[in-house]
Amino acid sequence: MRRRTFTASLGAAAVVAGALPAPAFAKADPRGMDAYIWKNAVVNGGGFVPGIIFNETEPNLIYARTDVGGCYRWQEDSRTWKQLLDWVGRDNWGYYYVVSMATDPVETNRVYAAVGAYTMDWDPNPGAILYSDDKGETWGIAELPFKQGGNMPGRGMGERLVVNPADNAELYLGTPSGHGLWRSRDYGRTWSKVESFPNPGNFVVDPSNTYLADNQGVIWIDFDQIGGKIYVGVADPADPLYVSSDGGATWQPVPGAAAALGSVDGNRTIPKQSAVDNTNGYLYVITSHDPGPYNGAPASGNGGKIQRLATQTGVWTDVTPAYNPRGQIPGFGGITVDRQNPGTLMASTCNNWYPDEILYRSTDSGATWSLSWDYAEGTARTDRFAMDSSAAPWVSWNGTDQGPAYAVKHGWMIEALAIDPHNSDRIMWGTGAMIWGTEELTRWDTQGELIGRNDAGQRIALPIEKFTVSVRAEGVEETWVRDIAALGGTLVSAMGDVSGFVHTDLNRAEPMLRPGWGGNSLDFAQSDPNVIVGSGEVNVDVDTHVIVSTDRGKTWKNAARLDGVPGGGSGVVAITADASALLWSPSNTDKTPVRSTDLGATWSPVQGLPAGARIRSDRVNSSVMYAFSGGTFYRSTDKGATFTGTGATGLPTEGVDDFRTVPGRAGHVWLAGRSDKAGVATGLWFSKDGGATWTRISAVDLAIGVGFGKAATRSGYPAIYISATVGGQDGIFRSTDGGGRWYRINDDAHQWAFAGSAITGDPLVYGRVYLSARGTIYGDIAG
């Protein structure tokens, strides 16, 4: 997902009429500032977890990194994860995108994170190394002179950031984009390029695609503690592995590495991850034809191998599992060695899409392998473990098993795979949506074969006593929230990728709102909140963009499809206060907004609006609707059938992602403006006459989102919540007097990078605010 940063640009005065309100107060005022407690509306997971890192010397010290949602530390007592990067602010939002992590095996309080969102200009800032001396409670920042790609292809390859166990002040960092290998000798505080390292890599997925065109570069570092060697994997099929035997002073290509790691069945491959067995003297390397995390099977042949290097003799042995029930191995995603039983190791496929991902296990250093599941034609699939998804019921996508393709899968995009170095029974693995784990892993070794043969020589399933794998993502929240509707007692969210949720209990994970529908916009009828509408991204062959519920989100039905709207053309929906008319403004199309008076069963064109206009309904007057596009504000007085411009001038011409109408106040509209383009007005405007005249709030430099909640007093103006920059300070702000005074309600420990593009208060609970961040964050006044 692309995210942008924005700088304030006041531009020309944008006040059409009305006096400016009193100055805002961004800092605490003892008469108006409340302390807040912040939590997540529980989903448990919902995004890609590309790395799980166990500390090798301290039991139960475990970290997990996500591609767009920060990083976490495991809390053994509660079996939950604690987010460590909520302090990241809007200016450095790319720090929320974690490329790699390293935990110090000598001084275990030390932990490091390599951060940065994109290697192209989508992220304007350079990457950084974050360093902590207290297990991630507080961090220092070492800015790098290049970008990093926490949300780029290859983000699930082996850890690019490592601590040298022989000298824990020394760290190495592998980089993309041709920047080579870097090193710190002062606990990550300062960094310099290892000039003697000869190969910055050359593997590019697709040079014609901006997102796929970057050189994958130097992708992992591992240490052979028997021979004192350092191994470095490079994205170069012709020269994929280097070694240093003198503490990193000089480097040599490893003999035979290109033949072992650089190709399989005619497909170019790269060394995706490694694992060291320091007892038996082996370095294991998995390869893939693609850096991932999206790669499925190649067009022909297999996509990867598992190779074993005897580090003392230099002998390579191909230990690739001989069998995949599907036939073709797509490429491998993760590999891990059991440090308590070093001859035991496990590996995962990466996107073995049908019927499921496969985990492989060997107890003889890769000579033979057993599979996590298998099936014979005409028989049911047989699994070594059962999947307990009760802590995240949505992960079934509300579906049922389809033969060998289960609704709750072992995963996809499995690149984080780690056996606990202190406990052979514990394993965790990350997927595109979840962390799974078990503390019964060694039961695998006593189960025997999954498939046998009958007297006729036919393959048949054998009975097996399964163990249980369960959700291990409690506390990990990284869903992509795009809109929020607070009905009072019910919270509805629209989310990319995972659709969204209807929460009647914020502490309980729920089934998915609408599988296959990537939520973008929500609205509800103010006079009858049982009626909710949403627009989302879809596969246009099987679903529709607009969905409707008439029972407060318990069930949903499709509105009629509209030809000519692409799958990503979700746009915005709005419904009148009395639910008599529904409007939809599709995006990514030249089609103008459409209207329905039968809850989406049929559509007719709206008159007077351009394609892509943002639309809202008045919260009191059921005949009135509003729209905004390109600096022009529109109003309809016939329930959205026709619109005309109000004639207001001075509003932003671009950078308006949100305008909202006020419950209980007819004609009251608030508009949030932000832009990084010079000369474009930014800030917060309000109108009390349906958009005819506007007042700009002088102290609000730029505004990302605006929403409303219960008033502080019975007759007071609804509480206003904004994600904004006020008086030069970024944050989440509240006003209880109609916009006259503003108080920052978050603090420096709770900034969530780029937060609040969707924001609303609660209509029943004074002070409660919901906002989009890493999932849906909500805040309550303490006490």
C-alpha positions in Angstrom: 0.0 0.0 0.0 1.4 3.4 -1.0 1.3 6.1 1.7 2.5 9.7 1.4 3.7 12.4 3.7 2.4 16.0 3.5 3.8 19.3 4.6 1.7 22.3 5.5 1.2 24.9 2.8 -1.2 27.7 3.9 -1.5 29.2 0.4 -4.0 31.9 -0.2 -6.6 32.8 2.4 -9.5 30.4 2.1 -12.1 32.1 4.3 -15.2 32.9 2.3 -17.3 34.4 5.1 -17.5 34.4 8.9 -15.1 35.4 11.6 -12.1 33.2 12.4 -12.6 31.3 15.7 -10.5 31.8 18.7 -6.9 30.5 18.6 -6.3 26.8 19.2 -4.3 25.4 22.0 -2.3 22.3 20.8 -0.6 21.7 24.2 -2.2 20.5 27.4 -4.5 22.9 29.3 -5.5 21.6 32.7 -9.1 22.8 32.1 -9.5 20.9 28.8 -6.9 18.2 28.5 -7.8 14.6 29.4 -5.4 11.7 29.7 -6.3 9.0 27.2 -5.9 5.2 27.2 -5.4 3.7 23.7 -6.3 0.2 22.6 -7.1 -1.7 19.4 -10.5 -3.0 18.3 -9.3 -6.6 18.3 -8.7 -8.4 15.0 -5.6 -10.4 15.8 -3.4 -10.3 12.7 -4.7 -9.1 9.4 -1.4 -8.5 7.6 2.0 -9.9 6.5 4.4 -11.0 9.2 7.7 -11.6 7.3 10.0 -12.2 10.3 10.0 -13.9 13.7 13.2 -13.7 15.6 14.0 -15.7 18.8 16.9 -14.6 21.0 19.4 -17.4 21.1 20.4 -17.1 24.8 17.4 -15.7 26.7 14.3 -17.9 26.7 10.9 -16.4 25.7 12.5 -13.3 24.2 10.9 -13.2 20.8 10.4 -10.4 18.3 8.1 -10.2 15.2 8.3 -7.7 12.4 5.6 -6.6 10.0 5.9 -5.0 6.6 3.7 -1.9 7.3 2.7 -2.2 11.0 5.8 -1.9 13.2 7.4 -4.6 15.3 6.5 -6.5 18.4 7.9 -8.2 21.4 6.4 -11.4 22.8 5.0 -11.3 26.4 5.1 -14.8 27.7 2.9 -14.3 30.8 -0.1 -13.2 28.7 1.0 -14.9 25.5 0.4 -11.7 23.6 2.6 -9.3 21.6 3.5 -5.7 22.5 3.9 -3.1 19.8 7.2 -1.3 20.0 7.0 1.5 17.4 3.8 3.4 18.2 6.0 6.4 19.0 6.8 6.8 15.3 5.4 10.1 14.0 4.0 11.3 10.7 7.2 12.9 9.4 9.1 9.6 9.6 6.1 7.3 8.9 8.5 4.9 7.0 10.0 3.8 10.3 6.8 1.7 10.8 7.9 -0.5 7.9 10.4 -3.0 9.3 12.9 -4.6 6.9 14.8 -6.7 9.4 15.4 -7.1 13.2 18.3 -8.4 15.2 18.3 -9.4 18.9 21.7 -9.5 20.7 22.6 -12.9 22.1 25.2 -11.5 24.5 23.6 -8.4 26.0 20.0 -9.5 25.5 18.5 -6.1 26.4 19.8 -4.8 23.0 17.6 -5.1 19.9 17.8 -3.4 16.5 15.4 -2.7 13.6 16.2 -1.8 10.1 13.4 0.5 8.8 12.2 2.4 5.8 9.2 1.9 3.5 10.2 2.1 -0.1 13.4 2.3 -2.1 11.8 4.6 -4.6 10.4 8.1 -4.0 7.1 6.8 -2.5 8.9 7.3 0.8 10.7 10.7 0.7 13.0 9.8 3.7 16.1 7.7 3.9 16.1 4.5 5.9 17.4 4.1 9.4 18.6 1.7 12.0 16.7 1.9 15.2 18.6 0.7 18.3 17.4 0.0 21.8 19.1 -0.9 25.0 15.9 -1.9 26.8 14.3 -4.5 24.6 12.4 -1.9 22.5 10.9 0.2 25.3 12.9 3.2 24.0 14.9 3.7 20.8 17.7 5.7 19.2 17.9 6.5 15.5 20.9 6.1 13.2 19.8 7.6 9.9 21.3 5.9 6.8 22.4 7.6 3.5 20.0 5.4 1.4 16.5 4.1 1.4 15.3 0.7 2.6 12.2 -1.3 1.5 10.1 -2.7 4.3 7.2 -3.0 1.9 9.2 -3.9 -1.2 9.6 -7.3 -2.9 12.0 -9.5 -1.0 11.0 -8.2 2.5 10.6 -11.8 3.7 14.0 -13.0 2.7 16.6 -13.8 5.4 17.4 -11.2 8.1 19.5 -8.4 6.5 20.5 -7.1 9.9 22.5 -9.3 12.3 24.6 -9.1 15.4 28.0 -10.7 15.4 27.8 -13.3 18.3 31.6 -13.2 18.6 31.7 -9.4 19.0 28.2 -8.1 19.8 29.2 -4.4 19.3 29.5 -5.3 15.6 26.5 -5.5 13.4 26.1 -6.1 9.7 23.4 -4.8 7.3 22.7 -6.1 3.8 21.1 -3.5 1.6 19.1 -3.3 -1.7 19.6 -0.9 -4.6 23.3 -1.7 -5.1 24.5 -0.2 -1.8 26.3 -3.3 -0.7 27.2 -4.6 2.7 27.4 -2.2 5.7 28.8 -2.5 9.2 28.6 -0.9 12.6 31.2 -1.4 15.4 29.4 0.7 18.1 26.2 -1.1 18.7 24.4 0.3 15.7 25.1 4.0 16.4 27.2 4.7 13.3 27.5 2.8 10.0 29.9 2.6 7.2 30.1 0.6 4.0 32.3 -2.5 3.9 34.4 -1.4 1.0 36.0 -4.8 0.6 32.7 -6.6 -0.1 32.7 -7.1 -3.8 29.2 -7.8 -5.0 26.1 -5.6 -4.4 23.8 -8.0 -6.3 22.0 -7.6 -9.6 18.7 -9.5 -9.4 15.7 -7.5 -10.6 12.2 -8.9 -10.7 10.8 -6.7 -13.5 12.7 -3.7 -14.8 9.6 -2.3 -16.5 7.7 -2.0 -13.2 8.6 0.8 -10.8 7.8 -1.3 -7.7 9.6 -4.4 -9.0 12.6 -2.8 -10.7 15.0 -2.5 -7.8 18.1 -4.6 -7.3 17.4 -7.0 -4.4 21.0 -6.6 -3.3 22.7 -8.2 -0.3 20.0 -10.2 1.4 21.2 -12.1 4.5 24.3 -12.6 6.8 25.0 -15.7 8.9 27.8 -16.8 11.2 29.6 -20.2 11.3 30.7 -20.3 14.9 32.8 -23.4 14.5 35.1 -22.0 11.9 34.7 -18.3 12.7 33.4 -17.6 9.2 30.8 -15.0 8.0 28.6 -16.0 5.1 26.6 -13.4 3.1 23.9 -14.2 0.6 23.7 -12.0 -2.5 20.9 -11.7 -5.1 23.1 -12.7 -8.0 22.5 -16.2 -9.5 26.0 -16.2 -11.0 27.7 -15.4 -7.7 25.2 -15.9 -4.8 27.3 -16.6 -1.7 30.4 -15.0 -0.2 32.5 -15.9 2.9 35.0 -14.1 5.1 37.4 -16.0 7.3 39.2 -12.9 8.8 36.4 -11.1 10.5 35.1 -9.3 7.4 38.4 -7.9 6.2 38.3 -9.8 3.0 35.6 -11.8 1.1 35.7 -14.6 -1.4 33.0 -16.3 -3.5 32.1 -19.7 -2.0 33.2 -22.4 -4.5 30.3 -24.3 -6.1 27.7 -21.8 -4.9 26.5 -20.7 -8.3 25.8 -24.3 -9.4 24.1 -25.2 -6.1 22.1 -22.0 -5.6 21.8 -20.1 -8.9 19.3 -22.2 -10.9 16.8 -25.1 -10.9 15.1 -26.7 -13.8 16.1 -23.8 -16.0 14.8 -21.1 -13.7 17.2 -18.5 -12.2 17.2 -18.7 -8.4 18.6 -16.6 -5.5 19.6 -17.7 -2.0 16.5 -16.6 -0.1 17.3 -17.6 3.5 19.9 -19.5 5.5 20.2 -21.4 8.7 23.3 -22.6 10.5 23.8 -25.9 12.3 26.9 -25.1 14.4 27.0 -28.6 16.0 27.3 -30.6 12.8 29.0 -27.9 10.7 26.3 -27.2 8.1 24.9 -24.1 6.4 21.5 -24.7 4.9 20.3 -22.3 2.1 16.9 -22.3 0.5 16.4 -20.8 -3.0 13.6 -19.4 -5.0 13.0 -18.2 -8.5 11.5 -15.0 -7.1 12.3 -12.9 -4.0 8.7 -13.1 -2.9 6.5 -12.7 -1.0 4.1 -13.2 -3.9 5.7 -15.8 -6.0 3.8 -19.0 -6.9 5.1 -21.8 -9.1 7.2 -20.8 -12.0 5.9 -21.3 -15.6 7.8 -24.7 -15.8 9.9 -26.9 -13.6 10.5 -26.3 -9.9 11.1 -23.0 -8.3 13.7 -23.7 -5.7 16.0 -26.0 -3.8 17.4 -26.7 -0.3 21.2 -27.0 -0.4 23.5 -28.0 2.5 27.1 -26.7 2.7 29.5 -28.6 4.9 31.3 -25.5 6.2 34.5 -27.3 7.1 35.0 -29.2 3.8 33.1 -27.0 1.3 31.0 -29.9 0.0 27.6 -29.1 -1.3 24.7 -31.6 -1.0 21.3 -31.1 -2.5 18.8 -32.0 0.2 15.7 -30.8 -1.5 12.6 -32.8 -0.5 11.8 -35.3 -3.3 8.1 -34.9 -3.2 5.4 -32.2 -3.3 1.8 -33.5 -3.4 1.1 -30.9 -6.1 4.0 -32.1 -8.1 5.8 -28.8 -8.7 7.7 -27.0 -5.9 7.0 -23.2 -6.2 10.1 -22.1 -4.3 10.9 -22.1 -0.7 10.0 -19.4 1.8 11.6 -20.1 5.2 14.1 -22.4 6.9 14.9 -23.0 10.6 17.2 -25.4 12.6 16.3 -26.9 16.0 19.2 -25.7 18.2 18.4 -28.3 20.8 18.5 -31.1 18.2 20.7 -29.7 15.4 20.0 -32.5 13.0 16.4 -31.4 12.9 15.3 -28.7 10.6 12.2 -27.4 8.9 11.4 -25.5 5.7 8.3 -24.0 4.1 7.1 -23.5 0.6 6.1 -20.0 -0.5 2.7 -19.7 -2.1 2.0 -23.3 -2.9 -1.4 -21.9 -3.6 -3.4 -25.1 -4.1 -4.4 -26.7 -1.9 -2.2 -25.3 0.8 1.3 -24.3 1.9 3.6 -27.2 2.9 5.9 -27.4 5.9 8.7 -29.9 5.6 10.6 -31.5 8.5 13.8 -33.5 8.6 15.4 -35.2 11.6 18.5 -36.4 9.7 20.1 -33.1 8.4 18.0 -33.1 5.3 18.6 -36.7 4.1 14.9 -37.4 4.4 11.8 -35.3 4.9 8.2 -35.6 6.1 5.4 -33.3 5.1 2.8 -31.3 7.2 0.0 -32.8 5.0 -0.5 -35.2 2.1 -3.4 -36.8 0.2 -4.0 -39.5 -2.2 -6.3 -39.2 -5.1 -9.8 -40.2 -4.1 -9.0 -39.9 -0.3 -9.3 -37.1 2.2 -6.3 -34.9 2.9 -4.4 -36.1 6.0 -2.7 -33.5 8.2 -0.3 -33.7 11.1 -2.0 -31.0 13.0 -5.4 -29.3 13.4 -5.8 -25.5 13.0 -7.4 -23.7 15.9 -8.5 -20.3 14.5 -10.9 -19.4 17.4 -8.8 -16.4 18.3 -9.2 -15.0 14.8 -12.4 -16.5 13.3 -12.1 -14.3 10.2 -9.1 -16.2 8.9 -11.4 -18.8 7.3 -12.6 -16.0 5.1 -16.1 -17.2 6.4 -15.7 -20.2 4.1 -15.8 -24.0 4.4 -13.3 -26.7 3.3 -13.3 -27.5 -0.4 -11.8 -31.0 -0.5 -8.1 -30.7 0.2 -8.3 -26.9 0.1 -9.1 -26.0 3.6 -10.8 -22.7 4.6 -8.3 -22.3 7.4 -5.0 -22.8 5.6 -1.5 -23.5 7.0 -0.8 -20.2 5.3 0.6 -18.4 2.3 3.6 -16.2 2.0 5.3 -18.3 4.7 8.8 -16.7 5.0 8.9 -16.3 8.8 9.5 -19.8 10.2 11.3 -20.3 13.5 11.8 -23.1 16.0 12.4 -21.8 19.5 16.1 -22.3 20.2 15.3 -23.1 23.9 12.2 -25.4 23.3 12.0 -27.9 20.5 8.3 -28.2 21.0 7.6 -24.5 20.1 7.5 -23.2 16.6 6.0 -20.0 15.1 5.4 -19.1 11.5 4.1 -15.9 9.9 1.8 -15.7 6.9 0.2 -13.0 4.8 -2.4 -12.6 7.5 -1.4 -14.4 10.7 1.1 -15.9 13.1 0.5 -19.6 13.8 2.3 -21.6 16.5 2.3 -24.7 18.7 4.1 -26.0 21.7 3.6 -29.7 20.6 5.9 -29.7 17.7 7.9 -32.9 18.5 4.8 -34.9 18.3 5.3 -34.7 14.6 8.3 -37.2 14.9 6.2 -39.9 16.5 3.3 -39.8 14.1 4.8 -41.9 11.3 3.8 -41.7 7.7 0.6 -39.9 6.5 0.1 -42.0 3.4 0.6 -45.7 2.9 -0.4 -48.3 0.3 -3.1 -51.0 0.4 -2.7 -54.6 -0.8 -3.4 -53.4 -4.3 -0.5 -51.0 -4.2 -2.8 -47.9 -4.1 -1.8 -44.9 -2.0 -4.2 -44.5 1.0 -4.4 -42.2 4.0 -3.3 -43.6 7.3 -4.8 -42.8 10.7 -2.9 -40.3 12.7 -3.2 -38.5 16.1 -3.0 -34.8 15.4 -1.6 -32.1 17.5 -2.9 -28.5 17.5 -1.6 -25.4 15.9 -3.2 -22.2 17.1 -3.3 -18.4 16.5 -0.3 -16.7 18.0 -1.1 -13.2 16.8 -2.9 -11.8 19.8 -1.8 -8.2 20.1 -0.6 -8.0 16.5 -2.8 -5.5 14.7 -1.9 -4.4 11.2 -5.1 -4.2 9.1 -5.4 -1.5 6.5 -8.4 0.6 7.8 -10.0 2.8 5.2 -13.2 3.9 6.8 -15.0 3.6 10.1 -18.7 4.0 11.1 -19.6 4.2 14.8 -23.3 3.5 15.3 -23.3 3.4 19.1 -22.7 -0.1 20.5 -21.6 -1.2 17.0 -18.4 -0.3 15.2 -18.2 -1.1 11.5 -14.8 -0.9 9.7 -14.0 -1.1 6.0 -10.5 -2.5 5.3 -8.4 -3.3 2.3 -7.4 -6.9 1.9 -9.5 -8.4 4.7 -12.8 -6.6 4.0 -13.6 -5.2 7.4 -15.5 -6.1 10.6 -18.6 -5.5 12.6 -17.6 -5.2 16.3 -20.2 -5.3 19.1 -17.4 -6.1 21.5 -14.1 -4.2 20.9 -12.2 -6.9 22.8 -13.3 -9.8 20.6 -12.1 -10.8 17.2 -15.0 -11.2 14.8 -15.7 -13.1 11.5 -15.0 -11.1 8.4 -17.6 -8.6 7.2 -17.7 -9.6 3.5 -15.0 -12.0 2.1 -13.7 -11.0 -1.3 -14.7 -7.4 -0.8 -11.9 -5.0 0.0 -13.7 -2.3 2.0 -13.1 1.4 1.2 -16.1 3.5 2.2 -19.0 3.3 4.7 -22.1 5.2 5.5 -25.3 4.6 7.5 -28.8 6.2 7.7 -28.7 8.6 10.6 -32.4 8.1 11.4 -32.1 4.3 11.1 -28.5 3.1 11.8 -29.7 -0.5 11.1 -29.2 0.5 7.4 -25.5 0.5 6.5 -23.9 0.7 3.1 -20.4 0.1 1.9 -18.3 0.3 -1.2 -15.2 -1.9 -1.8 -12.8 -3.3 -4.3 -13.9 -6.6 -5.8 -13.3 -9.2 -8.4 -15.9 -7.9 -10.9 -16.6 -11.3 -12.3 -18.0 -12.6 -9.0 -19.1 -9.7 -6.8 -20.3 -6.1 -6.7 -18.7 -3.0 -5.4 -21.6 -1.8 -3.2 -23.1 -3.9 -0.4 -26.1 -3.1 1.9 -27.1 -4.3 5.4 -30.5 -3.6 6.9 -29.9 -5.4 10.2 -26.9 -3.4 11.6 -24.3 -5.4 9.8 -25.4 -8.9 10.7 -26.1 -9.8 7.1 -25.2 -8.1 3.8 -26.5 -8.3 0.2 -25.0 -7.1 -3.0 -26.2 -4.1 -4.8 -26.6 -4.3 -8.6 -23.4 -4.3 -10.6 -22.5 -1.4 -12.7 -20.7 -2.2 -16.0 -17.5 -0.3 -16.8 -16.2 0.0 -13.3 -12.9 -1.8 -12.7 -12.4 -4.0 -9.7 -10.4 -1.2 -8.0 -13.1 1.3 -8.6 -14.7 1.2 -5.2 -15.1 4.9 -4.7 -17.4 6.4 -2.0 -21.0 5.7 -0.9 -23.5 7.9 0.9 -27.1 7.3 2.1 -29.7 9.9 3.1 -30.6 10.2 6.7 -33.9 8.4 6.2 -32.4 5.6 3.9 -34.6 6.6 1.0 -31.7 7.3 -1.4 -28.3 5.7 -1.9 -25.5 7.4 -3.9 -22.3 5.8 -5.2 -19.4 7.6 -6.7 -17.1 5.1 -8.4 -13.4 5.7 -8.8 -10.9 4.9 -11.5 -13.5 5.3 -14.2 -15.1 8.1 -16.3 -18.6 7.1 -15.0 -20.3 9.9 -13.0 -22.0 9.1 -9.6 -25.2 7.0 -9.6 -28.2 6.9 -7.4 -30.6 4.3 -6.2 -34.0 4.6 -4.4 -34.3 0.8 -3.8 -31.1 0.2 -1.7 -29.0 -0.6 -4.8 -31.3 -2.9 -6.7 -31.2 -0.4 -9.6 -29.1 2.6 -10.4 -29.7 5.8 -12.3 -27.2 8.6 -13.2 -26.8 11.6 -10.9 -27.0 15.0 -12.7 -24.5 17.7 -12.1 -21.4 15.9 -10.7 -18.1 15.0 -12.2 -16.7 11.5 -12.1 -15.0 10.7 -8.9 -16.7 13.3 -6.7 -16.7 12.7 -3.0 -20.2 12.5 -1.6 -21.9 12.8 1.8 -25.4 13.1 3.2 -26.8 15.7 5.6 -27.3 14.1 9.0 -30.6 15.8 9.6 -32.3 16.9 6.4 -33.1 13.8 4.4 -33.4 15.8 1.2 -29.9 17.2 1.2 -26.7 15.7 0.0 -23.3 17.2 -0.6 -20.3 16.6 -2.9 -16.8 17.9 -3.5 -14.4 17.8 -6.4 -11.5 19.9 -7.5 -12.2 22.9 -5.3 -15.9 23.0 -6.0 -18.5 22.2 -3.4 -21.9 20.9 -4.6 -25.3 20.5 -2.9 -28.5 18.6 -3.7 -31.9 19.3 -2.3 -33.7 16.4 -4.0 -32.0 13.5 -2.3 -29.1 13.4 -4.7 -30.9 13.3 -8.0 -29.3 16.6 -9.1 -26.5 18.7 -7.8 -25.4 22.3 -8.3 -22.3 24.1 -7.2 -22.7 26.4 -4.2 -20.4 29.1 -5.6 -18.0 28.9 -2.7 -14.4 29.8 -3.5 -11.0 29.4 -1.8 -11.4 25.8 -0.9 -8.5 23.4 -1.7 -8.2 22.3 -5.3 -6.6 18.9 -4.3 -5.6 17.0 -1.2 -9.1 16.7 0.2 -9.6 13.1 1.2 -12.4 13.7 3.7 -15.3 16.0 4.4 -18.0 15.1 6.9 -21.4 16.3 8.1 -22.4 16.8 11.7 -25.1 14.7 13.5 -27.9 16.8 14.8 -26.9 19.9 12.9 -28.6 20.5 9.6 -26.3 22.1 7.0 -23.1 21.8 9.1 -20.2 20.5 7.0 -16.5 20.1 7.9 -13.8 19.7 5.2 -10.2 18.5 5.8 -7.5 19.6 3.4 -3.9 18.4 3.0 -1.4 18.7 0.2 2.3 18.5 -0.5 1.9 20.8 -3.5 3.1 24.4 -3.1 0.3 27.0 -3.4 -2.5 24.6 -2.5 -4.5 25.7 0.6 -4.5 23.2 3.4 -6.3 23.1 6.8 -9.8 22.7 8.2 -12.9 24.5 7.0 -16.5 24.5 8.2 -19.8 25.6 6.9 -23.1 26.1 8.7 -25.2 26.8 5.7 -24.8 23.7 3.6 -21.6 24.8 1.9 -22.6 28.2 0.7 -20.0 30.0 2.9 -17.0 28.6 4.7 -14.7 29.5 7.6 -11.2 28.3 7.8 -9.9 27.3 11.3 -6.8 29.5 11.5 -4.7 27.3 13.9 -5.1 24.1 11.9 -2.2 23.9 9.5 -3.4 20.8 7.6 -6.1 18.2 8.3 -6.1 14.6 7.3 -9.5 13.5 8.7 -12.4 14.8 10.7 -15.2 13.1 12.6 -17.8 13.7 15.4 -18.8 12.1 18.7 -21.0 12.7 21.7 -21.0 16.3 23.0 -19.4 17.2 26.3 -22.7 18.7 27.5 -26.3 17.9 26.8 -26.8 21.0 24.6 -23.2 21.3 23.4 -21.8 21.0 19.9 -20.8 17.4 19.0 -17.2 16.7 20.0 -15.0 17.2 16.9 -12.0 14.9 16.3 -9.3 15.6 13.8 -6.0 14.0 12.6 -4.1 17.2 11.8 -1.3 19.6 12.4 -2.4 22.3 14.8 -0.1 25.1 15.8 2.8 23.2 14.1 2.2 20.0 16.1 1.1 16.8 14.5 -1.5 14.7 16.4 -5.0 13.7 17.2 -7.0 16.7 18.4 -10.4 17.2 20.1 -12.7 20.3 20.3 -15.8 20.5 22.4 -16.8 24.0 21.5 -17.4 23.8 17.8 -13.8 24.3 16.7 -12.8 27.3 18.9 -10.2 25.5 21.0 -8.3 22.3 20.2 -6.5 19.9 22.5 -4.1 17.2 21.5 -5.4 14.0 23.0 -2.6 11.6 21.9 0.9 11.8 23.2 4.4 11.2 21.8 4.3 7.5 22.7 1.1 7.1 20.7 1.5 8.5 17.2 1.1 5.4 15.0 3.1 6.9 12.0 0.5 8.1 9.5 -2.8 7.8 11.5 -6.3 9.1 11.3 -7.1 9.2 7.6 -10.4 7.7 8.9 -11.5 9.1 12.3 -14.8 9.4 14.2 -16.1 9.8 17.7 -18.6 7.6 19.4 -22.2 8.8 19.5 -22.9 7.4 23.0 -19.6 7.6 24.8 -18.2 11.0 25.4 -14.5 11.3 24.7 -14.2 8.0 22.8 -12.5 8.3 19.4 -11.8 5.7 16.7 -9.1 6.2 14.1 -7.3 4.3 11.4 -3.7 3.3 12.1 -2.3 -0.2 12.5 -5.8 -1.5 12.6 -8.6 0.4 14.3 -7.2 2.3 17.3 -9.7 3.7 19.9 -9.1 6.0 22.8 -11.0 6.6 26.0 -10.6 9.2 28.6 -8.6 7.6 31.5 -10.9 6.6 34.3 
